[in-house]
């Protein structure tokens, strides 16, 4: 899975990129290749937001999370995207069984 980053009002660090890549490796299990994700990391005063758009096999999933900690925001976005991807995958599998 390909993951692109956009940083707004915050410096790009390898620690944040590594953290996000580690978290998105779980999401990759539930999507069909080729998959492309775009993660936007935004800092506004004390608010840390992470927004993600995932495109895979004609499907588009979008999630956002906002907390006081950047790593928690990334975790929240990854959990939301992972749940949506898993539900989508299960729905497609159950339709094939009919």
N, C-alpha and C positions, 0 to 999 in steps of 0.2 A: 504494500500500500504506500502510495506517495503522499507525503505530508508537507504542506507549505506553511510558512509562518509569516504573519504581519504583526509588527510591534508598533503600537501607538503610545507615545508619551512614556516609553520605557526602553531601556537599552536591551539589545538582543544579547542573551547570554547562552552559553552552551549548557548550563545547568537546567535552564527552563526547557530548552530543546530536548535534552536527554530525558527529562521527566515526562514530557509530552509523548515522545516516541515510545517510551516504556509503557505508558498508559494506553496508547493507541494500538499497541501490539495485541491487546485483548480484543479490540474491536475488529481487527483484521480477520479473526477467526470466523466472523459472522457475515462477512460481505464477500461478494464475488469479485474476482479480479477482472479487469483493472479497476482499482479503486483510487480515488483522489480526494484527499481531505485538505481543507484550508482552515487553519486555526489563526484567529485574530486575538491578540492579547492587548488589552487597553487598560491604562491606569488613569483614573480621574480622582485626584486628591487621595482619599482613603479608600476608594472603591476600586477593586481589581475585577475586571470582567474578562471572560474568555468566551469567544463565540466560534462555533465550528459549523462548517458546511461539508457534508460528505456526499460524494457522487459515486455511484456504483451501479452498473448494469441498468441504466436508465432510471434509477431511483435517486432521489435527493432527500437527505436528512439534514435537519438544522437544529442546533441546540445552543443555548447560552447559559452562562452561570456567573453569578456575582457574589463575591465574599470579600472579607477584609484581607485575605491571603491569596496570592496568585496561584500557589500550588493547589489549594483547595478549590479554586475556581476551575482549574484544569481538570481536577478529579471529578468535579460535578458535571462538567461538559462531557467528559469521557463516559461517565456512568450513564448519562442520558442517551448519548449516541449509541452506546453498547446495548442498552435495553431496546431502543427503537430498531436497531439492526437485527437483534435476536428475534423480536416479534415479527419483523418483516420476513426473516428467513423461515421461521416456523409457520407463518401463514402460507408462504409459497410451497413449503413441503407438504402441508396438510391439503392444499388444493390439488396437488399431484396424486395424493392417495385416493381422492374421490373417484 
